[in-house]
Amino acid sequence: MNIKDSIEKKLSEVILNVYQLKDINLEVQENKTEFEGDFTIVTFPLVKQLKKNPESIGVELGEALTEQSDLFESFNVVKGFLNVKVQNQLFVDNFRSVNSNFDTIEKKNSTVMVEYSSPNTNKPLHLGHIRNNLLGFSVAQILKEAGHDVIKTQIINDRGIHICKSMLAWEKFGHGETPETTNTKGDKFVGNYYVEFDKNYKKEIAELVGQGVEEEQAKKDAPLIKEAQKMLLDWENGDQKVRDLWNEMNSWVYKGFNETYKRLGVDFDQVQYESNTYILGKDLIQEGLDKGVLYQKEDGSVWCDLTDEGLDQKLLLRSDGTSVYMTQDLGTAVERFKDNNIQKLIYTVGNEQDYHFQVLFKIMKKLGYSWADQLFHLSYGMVELPEGKMKSREGTVVDADDLMAEMHETARLKAIEQGKLEGLSEEAKVASYEIIGMGALKYFMLKVDPKKKMLFNPAESIEFNGNTGPFIQYTYARTQSLLAKADYQYKEVSDVALNQFEKELIMLLANYKTIVERAAEALSPALVANYVYDLAKSYNSFYQSNIILKLEDENLKRFRLNLSDLTAKTIRKSLALLGIGTVDRM
């Protein structure tokens, strides 16, 4: 229990003793005013009930708290705000407790599956995928730290007309080239042929329009699109030649994806493929028809009427018997709960799919699956760069690998400018550039509430001052430099009299587990990101305002080193929840 929790508990007891009022929760805040006191208690909610002015309530409560509890040293009342000074010993004991319990995790009897990434195999990962992957991976890490068992998963969209477009373009224009012969990363190699298809398809449309064909008709009649549609049918019918090409090109893509994932620092416990799951769900459709939850139109198509839920009617099976994405998602959800003992399934998908998931969850509920309430869409806003929106198909999407390389180079130039890595081997320098560059990228992405659309500015993200990853990493490096100079080893100390900087730092350190719980509940890494930024700021204030290494008082020196060590551990662990590494020198 942190100090704030102790105060709130004691406050409830005193209010019951003095006023015989139950379930009154007064707000307790850290005191940021110039008036003496560690915490401020807001007394205004009692004014109406007691019909007294806030000042007199503050005095009564302050007197009762200091008389009935040994937590408090003194109090003062300013305009109805009750400022209380807490006994020094409470902070010291709280620090010892936090330090000794730092690595304990209270396990919850719960397994959560988190789905993220879920790319298409016709193009490389882009800026939007970076936010998706970082968000999904970080949420998984936070849930683990909060005591849940976690399964990280993705479903790869490895079939469909878009995949056939890349395959057909390679057949027609590839001349037998491979990623190896062209020295191109596999996913980029295949993505280039997707762009090539689009370029040639547009030419064909323009030619048909030039011959007097309406544009919409030209899009349907262009030879390339007809060939791609035939290839898809051949794939579905198991044509060996098409399947062999599909397997080979997808293998190139997976190799490329895995390189990107490795550099991004994300991984998966399970992977599903749409080519295996696209037929799932057809049995569910029959089940829904039998139960009367779904209905069939005269043309044979199957629908779900969700108008009573404030939504539309949703197509689930076309008249020719082929399934739609929704059908597949229904089947995949059922399979996931059948194959895994999970209590919650989180889909990390952009907010353009909000409606899709509303419909998916409602249909699962109508079909009678009790776990339908445990499905959650972690909806996030799109990412833009200062130059504006990304453009797909034309090949001008912001490539994930290019952006990571840019962040590495920016970190390298910044490090040279700062001149702080002199004396390190070239290998160690390169590793530092990578950790700092990726830290800048990840922190900038994750400090924003997931629901918000965001503007990613690479130059701003790498700054060493302000709310950035490098600022926090620099603070960590500062602790390591201090502890190395002190030849630090943990030693217990006797009680010390604390100043305001030390108290503030202890309160923040004690909040770590509460923040993790809140972030796990809200599925928001932003809470952890902004917490660790506050912690870094607080440590820097403490560091700049207190003598440490030159202290003659050995006991106080040891305490401040212990405080620095716990701060370092908390920063490192908080950053790890965001997928961010640390360096000892910057």
LUMKETOR-300497 format. One line per field, with one value per residue (C-alpha): x, z negated, y; residue in three letters. Coordinates in Angstrom, 2 decimals. Each point is the difference from the previous one (the first is absolute). Last residue first. Example, Ala and Ser with C-alpha at 12.3 -4.5 7.8 and 13.67 -1.06 7.14 Angstrom:
BEGIN
east [13.67, -1.37]
up [-7.14, -0.66]
north [-1.06, -3.44]
code [ser, ala]
END
This chain:
BEGIN
east [24.67, 1.51, -1.60, -2.55, -3.68, -2.51, -3.56, -2.81, -2.47, -0.12, 3.82, -0.07, -1.85, 2.44, 3.07, -1.49, -0.97, 3.44, 1.71, -2.28, 0.76, 3.74, -0.26, -1.91, 2.60, 2.71, -1.87, -0.24, 3.71, 0.89, -2.35, 1.74, 3.51, -0.58, 3.06, -1.82, 2.30, -1.74, -3.55, -0.52, -3.63, -1.86, 1.15, -0.58, -3.41, -1.18, 1.34, -1.78, -3.32, 0.30, 0.82, -2.97, -2.35, 1.21, -0.46, -3.62, -0.66, 1.11, -1.82, -3.31, 0.59, 0.27, -3.83, -2.01, -2.21, 0.06, 3.61, 1.02, -1.81, 1.66, 3.43, -0.57, -0.90, 3.14, 2.26, -1.61, 2.49, 2.82, -1.89, -0.54, 3.68, 1.12, -2.21, 1.31, 3.62, -0.52, -1.90, 2.78, 0.30, 1.36, 1.75, -0.68, 2.75, 1.32, -0.13, 2.79, -0.32, 3.30, 1.31, 3.57, -0.87, 1.21, -2.00, -3.15, 0.28, 0.65, -2.88, -2.38, 0.97, -0.54, -3.58, -0.54, 1.36, -2.46, -2.82, 1.14, 0.62, -3.61, -1.53, -2.09, 2.46, 3.73, 2.24, -1.90, -0.44, -3.80, 0.01, 2.05, -2.10, -3.35, -2.88, -3.39, -2.64, -3.67, -1.19, -1.53, 3.40, 0.76, 3.34, 3.13, 0.18, 1.06, 2.54, 1.38, 0.39, 1.79, 2.36, 0.79, 0.70, 2.55, 1.51, 0.28, 1.32, 2.52, 1.21, 0.54, 1.97, 2.17, 0.67, 1.12, 2.24, 1.67, -0.69, 2.65, -2.08, -3.72, -0.91, 1.02, -3.37, 0.20, 1.21, -2.90, -2.52, 1.38, -0.29, -3.51, -1.11, 1.54, -1.83, -3.30, 0.43, 0.66, -3.19, -1.96, 1.38, -0.88, -3.59, -0.60, -1.91, -2.42, 0.97, -0.28, -2.88, -2.24, -0.16, 0.31, 1.02, -1.58, 1.87, 3.57, 0.13, -0.53, -3.35, -1.05, -3.59, -1.97, -0.34, -2.74, 0.79, -3.10, -1.03, -1.59, -0.78, -3.72, -0.20, 1.30, -3.47, -0.41, -3.74, -0.06, -1.50, 3.09, 2.34, -2.10, 0.28, 3.78, 0.58, -2.32, 1.77, 3.28, -0.81, -1.29, 3.27, 2.11, 1.18, 1.12, 3.14, 0.31, 1.43, -2.55, -0.11, -1.32, -0.85, -0.42, 2.21, 0.39, 1.22, -1.09, -3.77, 0.23, 2.23, -2.16, -3.15, 1.76, 1.33, -3.46, -1.59, 2.94, -0.35, -3.69, 0.73, 2.62, -2.58, -0.86, -0.81, -3.33, -0.86, -2.70, 2.64, 0.27, 0.17, -1.71, -0.83, -3.26, 0.69, 0.78, -2.16, -0.19, -3.56, 1.37, 2.44, -1.55, 2.53, 0.15, 0.38, -0.01, -2.11, -1.49, -3.35, 1.56, 1.12, -0.33, 2.24, -0.91, -2.70, 1.84, 0.37, 1.17, 2.61, 1.30, 0.20, 2.01, 2.19, 0.85, 1.17, 2.13, 3.36, 0.56, 2.36, 1.99, 2.75, 0.82, -0.58, 3.08, 0.34, 3.13, 0.52, 2.44, 0.94, 2.96, 0.85, 3.40, -0.43, 3.27, -1.22, -3.43, 1.57, 2.28, -2.97, -2.07, 2.72, 0.21, -3.77, -0.13, 2.41, -1.93, -3.19, 1.55, 0.96, -3.29, -2.06, 2.19, -0.51, -3.75, -0.36, 1.83, -1.94, -3.50, -1.84, -3.46, 0.28, 3.33, -1.49, -2.86, 2.50, 1.98, -3.19, -0.61, 3.58, -0.44, -3.20, 1.73, 2.84, -2.28, -1.82, -3.75, -1.05, 1.95, -1.09, -3.64, 0.46, 1.91, -2.65, 1.48, 0.63, 3.28, 1.95, -1.79, 1.33, 3.56, -0.26, -1.20, 2.92, 2.50, -1.56, 0.46, 3.64, 0.76, -2.10, 1.78, 3.41, -1.00, -0.90, 3.26, 2.00, -1.78, 1.38, 3.60, -0.73, -1.21, 3.06, 2.73, 1.75, 3.45, -1.33, 1.11, -0.85, -3.46, -0.78, -0.10, -1.49, -0.80, -2.19, -2.37, -2.76, 0.38, 0.99, -3.06, -2.23, 1.31, -0.29, -3.62, -0.76, 0.77, -2.44, -2.69, -0.01, 2.37, 2.72, -1.79, 2.15, -1.81, 2.05, 0.47, 1.44, -1.26, 0.07, -0.20, -1.21, 1.89, 0.10, 3.50, -1.44, -2.79, 2.63, 2.10, -3.06, -1.04, 3.55, -0.10, -3.39, 0.96, 3.42, -1.42, -2.90, 2.09, 2.60, -2.67, -1.23, 3.54, 0.31, 0.52, 0.97, -2.51, -2.01, 0.04, -2.66, 0.72, -1.58, 2.13, -1.88, -2.11, 0.16, -1.25, -0.61, 0.34, -1.40, 0.48, 1.89, 3.56, 1.25, 3.38, 2.96, 3.13, -0.09, -1.26, 3.16, 0.45, -3.66, -0.02, 3.26, -1.24, -3.30, 1.86, 2.08, -3.07, -2.01, 2.96, -0.08, -3.46, -2.44, -0.64, -3.64, -1.51, -3.78, -1.53, -2.93, 1.55, 3.41, 0.03, 3.21, 1.10, 2.67, 1.90, -2.44, 0.18, -0.24, -3.77, -2.95, 1.34, 1.65, -2.97, -2.59, 1.71, 0.26, -3.62, -1.30, 2.22, -1.03, -3.70, 0.35, 1.57, -2.52, -3.04, -2.53, -3.28, 1.34, -1.27, 0.42, 3.48, 1.31, 0.71, 2.10, 2.76, 2.74, 2.97, 3.45, 3.12, 3.62, -0.55, 1.20, -1.55, 1.87, -2.44, 0.59, -1.46, -0.52, -3.73, -2.58, -3.61, -2.57, -1.85, -3.05, -1.32, -1.32, -0.70, -0.06, 1.52, 3.06, 0.53, -1.22, 2.00, 3.03, -0.26, -0.41, 3.06, 2.10, -0.68, 0.64, 3.27, 1.22, -0.92, 2.00, 2.97, 0.17, -1.45]
up [23.65, -2.15, -1.90, 2.72, -0.34, 2.07, 1.01, 0.52, -1.80, -2.98, 0.24, -0.54, -3.29, -1.09, 0.77, -1.65, -3.09, -0.26, 0.35, -2.62, -2.35, 0.48, -0.49, -3.27, -1.17, 0.90, -1.95, -3.00, 0.18, -0.02, -2.94, -1.99, 0.98, -1.15, 1.61, 3.28, 3.00, 2.04, -0.58, -0.31, 0.63, 2.17, 3.47, -0.67, -1.63, 2.88, 2.48, -1.88, 0.12, 3.76, 0.58, -2.15, 1.85, 3.33, -1.42, -0.86, 3.42, 1.77, -2.43, 0.48, 3.77, 0.07, -0.08, -0.29, -2.51, -2.53, 0.70, -0.15, -3.31, -1.47, 1.27, -1.49, -3.39, 0.15, 0.64, -2.55, -2.80, 2.23, 0.47, -3.73, -0.68, 2.55, -1.52, -3.48, 1.15, 1.65, -3.04, -2.46, -2.02, -3.52, 0.03, -1.68, -0.06, 3.27, 1.76, 2.51, 3.77, 1.84, 1.77, 1.22, -0.68, 3.47, 1.51, -1.90, 1.24, 3.63, -0.14, -1.39, 2.80, 2.61, -1.31, 0.31, 3.56, 0.82, -1.28, 2.11, 2.98, -0.16, 0.17, -2.17, -0.09, 0.58, 1.86, 3.26, 2.14, 0.27, 1.28, 3.08, 0.77, -0.21, -0.26, 0.15, -1.90, 0.14, -3.52, -1.30, -0.93, -2.46, 1.11, -1.92, 2.09, 3.40, -1.35, -2.35, 2.78, 2.46, -2.56, -1.49, 3.48, 0.60, -3.49, 0.11, 3.58, -0.56, -3.13, 1.88, 2.66, -2.71, -1.66, 3.33, 0.73, -3.38, -2.67, -0.84, 1.15, -0.52, -1.47, 2.92, 0.02, 3.77, 0.64, -2.07, 1.91, 3.35, -1.08, -1.42, 3.32, 1.87, -2.17, 0.36, 3.80, 0.08, -2.03, 2.43, 3.01, -1.56, -0.74, 3.52, 0.24, 2.83, 3.36, 2.04, 2.14, -1.65, -3.31, -0.78, -3.44, -1.44, -0.56, 0.18, -3.82, -0.19, -0.71, -2.26, -0.16, -3.20, -2.12, -0.80, -2.49, 0.90, -2.88, -0.18, -3.53, 0.35, 2.78, -2.51, -0.60, 3.66, 0.77, 3.75, -0.79, -2.09, 2.81, 2.37, -2.31, -0.34, 3.76, 0.72, -2.46, 1.38, 3.58, -1.08, -1.68, 3.01, 1.00, -3.64, 0.63, -1.27, -3.17, -0.65, -3.65, -1.00, -3.66, -2.29, 1.94, -0.35, 3.56, 2.88, -0.37, -0.80, 3.03, 2.25, -0.89, 0.75, 3.31, 1.07, -0.61, 1.64, 3.11, 0.35, -0.48, 2.75, 2.51, 0.90, 3.38, 0.43, 3.42, -1.64, -2.30, -3.64, -3.01, 1.24, -2.85, -0.54, -1.64, -3.56, -2.78, -1.82, 1.25, 3.51, -0.43, 2.58, 0.86, 3.64, 2.18, 3.81, 1.78, 2.63, -1.83, -3.17, -2.93, -3.66, -3.07, -3.70, 0.84, -1.97, 3.06, 2.09, -2.63, -0.11, 3.79, -0.10, -2.75, 2.25, 2.64, -2.59, 0.90, 3.77, -0.11, -2.92, 1.68, 2.84, -2.54, -1.87, -3.75, -2.02, -3.69, -2.68, 1.85, -0.02, -0.12, -0.22, 3.00, 1.39, -0.44, 1.41, 3.10, 0.61, -0.54, 2.55, 2.64, -0.53, 0.02, 3.34, 1.76, -1.31, 1.36, 3.48, -0.10, -1.40, 2.51, 2.92, -1.11, -0.47, 3.49, 1.58, -2.08, 0.74, -3.31, 1.10, -2.23, 1.63, 3.50, -1.00, -1.20, 3.24, 1.99, -1.91, 0.68, 3.71, 0.10, -1.81, 2.56, 3.06, -0.90, 0.26, -3.58, -0.33, 3.55, -1.04, -2.78, 2.41, 2.78, 3.20, 2.89, 1.37, -2.10, -3.05, 1.02, 0.32, -3.36, -1.70, 1.49, -1.18, -3.50, -0.13, 1.01, -2.90, -2.46, 0.89, -0.40, -3.45, -1.06, 1.65, -2.20, -3.05, 0.83, -0.07, -3.03, -1.96, 1.04, -0.70, 3.29, 1.13, 3.58, 0.42, -3.62, -0.01, 3.15, 3.72, 2.42, 2.70, -2.48, 2.41, 0.79, -2.75, -2.55, 0.94, -0.35, -3.47, -1.22, 1.25, -1.42, -3.50, 0.41, 1.33, -3.12, -2.18, -2.62, -2.44, -3.00, -3.29, -2.96, -3.55, -3.40, -2.77, -3.47, -3.56, -2.18, -3.02, 0.63, 1.48, 2.52, 0.92, 0.45, 2.33, 2.11, 0.19, 1.15, 2.76, 1.29, -0.04, 1.56, 2.69, 0.91, -0.10, 2.25, 2.29, 0.71, 0.97, 2.55, 0.15, 3.40, 2.73, 1.49, -3.05, -1.85, -3.65, -3.27, -2.30, -3.26, -1.84, -3.81, -1.76, -3.73, -2.56, -3.50, -3.52, -1.04, -1.26, -2.45, 1.40, -2.33, 1.45, -1.92, -3.29, -2.03, 1.54, -0.34, -3.69, -0.79, 1.72, -1.90, -3.29, 0.74, 1.15, -3.09, -2.24, 1.13, -1.53, 2.48, 0.29, 0.74, 2.09, -0.39, 2.77, -1.27, 0.92, -1.41, -2.97, -1.70, -1.32, -2.14, -0.56, 1.36, 0.18, -3.78, 0.21, -2.14, -1.21, 3.26, 2.08, -2.40, -0.09, 3.80, 0.40, -2.33, 1.60, 3.53, -0.96, -1.48, 3.22, 2.29, -1.54, -1.80, 1.21, -0.84, 3.14, 2.34, -1.22, -0.09, 3.77, -0.41, -2.16, 2.63, -1.82, 0.98, -0.51, -1.03, -2.05, -0.28, 2.36, 3.23, 1.92, 1.76, -2.81, 1.23, 0.26, -2.21, 1.19, -2.69, 0.12, -2.27, -0.24, -3.54, -2.04, -3.82, -0.07, -2.21, -0.08, 3.58, 1.36, -1.96, 1.47, 3.56, -0.47, -1.30, 3.19, 2.24, -1.83, 0.35, 3.71, 0.50, -1.80, 2.27, -0.92]
north [8.46, -2.73, -2.87, -0.71, -0.91, -1.96, 0.85, -2.53, 2.27, -2.37, -0.02, 3.79, -0.48, -2.73, 2.12, 3.10, -2.01, -1.61, 3.38, 1.58, -2.92, 0.60, 3.75, -0.49, -2.51, 2.54, 2.67, -2.35, -0.82, 3.70, 0.55, -2.76, 1.15, 3.59, 1.59, 0.48, 0.39, -2.73, 1.27, 3.76, 0.84, 2.52, -1.10, -3.70, 0.54, 2.21, -2.57, -2.78, 1.86, 0.56, -3.68, -1.06, 2.36, -1.48, -3.52, 0.84, 1.55, -3.17, -2.32, 1.81, 0.23, -3.82, 0.00, -3.22, 1.90, -2.85, -0.94, 3.69, 0.41, -3.09, 1.12, 3.47, -1.52, -2.16, 3.01, 2.36, -0.79, 1.28, 3.28, 0.44, -0.80, 2.60, 2.68, -0.80, 0.19, 3.39, 1.33, -0.83, -3.18, -0.55, -3.39, -3.32, -2.63, -1.39, -3.36, -0.56, -0.45, -0.02, 3.08, 0.55, 3.67, 1.02, -2.87, 1.03, 3.59, -1.01, -2.46, 2.62, 2.45, -2.73, -0.38, 3.75, -0.14, -2.81, 2.23, 2.95, -2.34, -1.27, 3.46, 2.33, 2.88, 0.13, -2.47, 0.53, -3.15, 0.21, 3.59, -0.89, -3.10, 1.87, -2.44, 1.73, -1.90, -0.95, -0.59, -3.22, -1.44, 2.85, 1.43, -1.01, -3.19, 1.35, 2.50, -2.66, -2.54, 2.29, 1.53, -3.41, -1.34, 2.74, -0.33, -3.81, 0.02, 2.78, -1.82, -3.29, 1.92, 1.58, -3.37, -1.48, 3.00, -0.51, 2.62, 2.61, 2.96, -0.60, 3.40, 2.22, 1.80, 0.68, -3.55, -1.35, 2.16, -1.18, -3.64, 0.49, 1.54, -2.96, -2.56, 1.92, 0.08, -3.75, -0.56, 2.20, -1.84, -3.36, 1.09, 1.36, 3.26, -0.81, 1.49, -3.19, 1.23, -2.61, 1.90, 3.70, 1.22, 3.13, 3.24, 1.34, 0.30, -3.78, -1.62, -2.83, -1.25, -0.29, -3.11, -2.49, -2.74, -2.03, -2.24, -3.44, -1.20, 0.77, -2.60, -2.57, -1.41, -0.93, 0.06, 0.63, 3.41, 0.81, -1.00, 2.15, 3.04, -0.40, -0.20, 2.96, 2.31, -1.34, 0.96, 3.42, 0.94, -1.13, 3.49, 0.27, -2.02, -3.59, -1.54, -2.78, -1.06, -3.43, -0.64, -3.01, -2.37, -3.78, -0.45, -2.25, 0.49, 3.72, 0.55, -2.18, 1.95, 3.31, -1.36, -1.14, 3.39, 1.77, -2.19, 0.79, 3.71, -0.04, -1.30, -3.59, -1.51, -1.81, 1.48, 2.17, 1.49, -1.07, 2.32, 3.19, 2.39, 1.85, 3.32, 1.17, 1.52, -3.33, -0.66, 0.66, -2.90, -2.32, -2.70, -1.09, -3.11, 0.09, -2.65, 2.35, -0.16, 1.39, -2.14, 0.93, -0.02, -0.36, -2.55, -2.68, -2.24, 2.98, 0.90, -3.59, -0.01, 3.22, -1.42, -2.94, 2.51, 1.74, -1.45, -0.08, 2.97, -1.46, -2.02, 2.43, 2.77, -1.14, -0.22, 0.74, -0.78, 1.13, 3.18, 2.41, 3.69, 1.72, 2.30, -1.36, -3.57, 0.80, 1.56, -3.00, -2.34, 1.91, -0.45, -3.76, -0.16, 1.88, -2.32, -3.02, 1.61, 0.14, -3.69, -1.26, 2.02, -1.20, -3.61, 0.55, 1.49, -2.95, -2.54, 1.32, -0.54, 1.17, 3.08, 0.86, -0.47, 2.30, 2.61, -0.36, 0.58, 3.22, 1.12, -0.76, 2.04, 2.87, -0.06, -0.13, 3.26, -0.68, 0.76, 3.28, 0.89, -0.37, 2.59, 2.27, -0.12, -1.49, 2.48, -1.38, 2.49, -1.42, -3.42, 1.35, 1.82, -3.21, -1.92, 2.60, -0.06, -3.78, 0.40, 2.36, -2.02, -3.24, 1.66, 1.31, -3.56, -1.10, 2.39, -1.42, -3.46, 1.31, 2.17, -3.04, -2.01, 2.59, 0.73, -1.20, -0.34, -3.64, -0.80, 1.64, -2.00, 0.82, -2.54, 2.56, 1.89, 1.77, -2.49, -2.60, 2.67, 2.10, -3.07, -0.81, 3.60, 0.22, -3.46, 1.24, 2.90, -2.40, -2.13, -1.99, 0.61, 2.29, -0.95, -0.46, 1.13, -1.22, 0.86, -2.31, 1.57, -1.32, 2.85, 1.36, 3.78, -0.39, -2.45, 2.46, 2.73, -2.17, -0.90, 3.67, 0.81, -2.62, 1.17, 3.69, -0.48, -2.26, 2.30, 3.19, -1.61, -1.47, 3.55, 1.04, -2.81, -3.77, -1.40, -0.88, -2.87, -2.27, 2.00, 0.83, -1.22, 2.24, -0.58, -2.56, -0.14, -3.13, 0.35, -2.78, 0.53, -1.32, 3.10, -0.24, 2.63, 0.93, 0.40, 1.63, 3.29, -1.45, 0.77, 3.46, 0.99, -1.05, 1.79, 3.17, -0.13, -0.38, 3.12, 1.95, -0.98, 0.85, 3.65, 0.42, 1.52, 3.74, 0.72, 2.79, 0.41, 2.10, 2.08, 3.35, -1.03, -2.38, -1.14, -3.39, -1.69, -3.25, -2.55, -3.78, -0.42, 0.03, 1.10, 3.36, 1.16, -1.13, 1.46, 3.40, 0.11, -1.10, 2.69, 2.68, -0.97, -0.12, 3.50, 1.29, -1.75, 1.75, -2.17, -1.52, -3.48, -1.75, 2.97, 0.89, -3.58, -0.17, 3.20, -1.55, -0.49, -1.57, 1.30, -2.10, 0.58, 3.14, 3.59, 2.52, 0.79, -2.17, -3.36, -2.12, -3.54, -0.52, -1.71, 0.18, -0.68, -3.30, -0.10, -3.55, 0.37, 3.15, -0.14, 3.51, -0.42, -3.77, -0.68, 2.94, -1.30, -3.51, 1.31, 2.26, -2.92, -1.96, 3.01, 0.75, -3.61, 0.00, 3.21, -1.52, -3.06, -3.41]
code [met, arg, asp, val, thr, gly, ile, gly, leu, leu, ala, leu, ser, lys, arg, ile, thr, lys, ala, thr, leu, asp, ser, leu, asn, leu, arg, phe, arg, lys, leu, asn, glu, asp, glu, leu, lys, leu, ile, ile, asn, ser, gln, tyr, phe, ser, asn, tyr, ser, lys, ala, leu, asp, tyr, val, tyr, asn, ala, val, leu, ala, pro, ser, leu, ala, glu, ala, ala, arg, glu, val, ile, thr, lys, tyr, asn, ala, leu, leu, met, ile, leu, glu, lys, glu, phe, gln, asn, leu, ala, val, asp, ser, val, glu, lys, tyr, gln, tyr, asp, ala, lys, ala, leu, leu, ser, gln, thr, arg, ala, tyr, thr, tyr, gln, ile, phe, pro, gly, thr, asn, gly, asn, phe, glu, ile, ser, glu, ala, pro, asn, phe, leu, met, lys, lys, lys, pro, asp, val, lys, leu, met, phe, tyr, lys, leu, ala, gly, met, gly, ile, ile, glu, tyr, ser, ala, val, lys, ala, glu, glu, ser, leu, gly, glu, leu, lys, gly, gln, glu, ile, ala, lys, leu, arg, ala, thr, glu, his, met, glu, ala, met, leu, asp, asp, ala, asp, val, val, thr, gly, glu, arg, ser, lys, met, lys, gly, glu, pro, leu, glu, val, met, gly, tyr, ser, leu, his, phe, leu, gln, asp, ala, trp, ser, tyr, gly, leu, lys, lys, met, ile, lys, phe, leu, val, gln, phe, his, tyr, asp, gln, glu, asn, gly, val, thr, tyr, ile, leu, lys, gln, ile, asn, asn, asp, lys, phe, arg, glu, val, ala, thr, gly, leu, asp, gln, thr, met, tyr, val, ser, thr, gly, asp, ser, arg, leu, leu, leu, lys, gln, asp, leu, gly, glu, asp, thr, leu, asp, cys, trp, val, ser, gly, asp, glu, lys, gln, tyr, leu, val, gly, lys, asp, leu, gly, glu, gln, ile, leu, asp, lys, gly, leu, ile, tyr, thr, asn, ser, glu, tyr, gln, val, gln, asp, phe, asp, val, gly, leu, arg, lys, tyr, thr, glu, asn, phe, gly, lys, tyr, val, trp, ser, asn, met, glu, asn, trp, leu, asp, arg, val, lys, gln, asp, gly, asn, glu, trp, asp, leu, leu, met, lys, gln, ala, glu, lys, ile, leu, pro, ala, asp, lys, lys, ala, gln, glu, glu, glu, val, gly, gln, gly, val, leu, glu, ala, ile, glu, lys, lys, tyr, asn, lys, asp, phe, glu, val, tyr, tyr, asn, gly, val, phe, lys, asp, gly, lys, thr, asn, thr, thr, glu, pro, thr, glu, gly, his, gly, phe, lys, glu, trp, ala, leu, met, ser, lys, cys, ile, his, ile, gly, arg, asp, asn, ile, ile, gln, thr, lys, ile, val, asp, his, gly, ala, glu, lys, leu, ile, gln, ala, val, ser, phe, gly, leu, leu, asn, asn, arg, ile, his, gly, leu, his, leu, pro, lys, asn, thr, asn, pro, ser, ser, tyr, glu, val, met, val, thr, ser, asn, lys, lys, glu, ile, thr, asp, phe, asn, ser, asn, val, ser, arg, phe, asn, asp, val, phe, leu, gln, asn, gln, val, lys, val, asn, leu, phe, gly, lys, val, val, asn, phe, ser, glu, phe, leu, asp, ser, gln, glu, thr, leu, ala, glu, gly, leu, glu, val, gly, ile, ser, glu, pro, asn, lys, lys, leu, gln, lys, val, leu, pro, phe, thr, val, ile, thr, phe, asp, gly, glu, phe, glu, thr, lys, asn, glu, gln, val, glu, leu, asn, ile, asp, lys, leu, gln, tyr, val, asn, leu, ile, val, glu, ser, leu, lys, lys, glu, ile, ser, asp, lys, ile, asn, met]
END
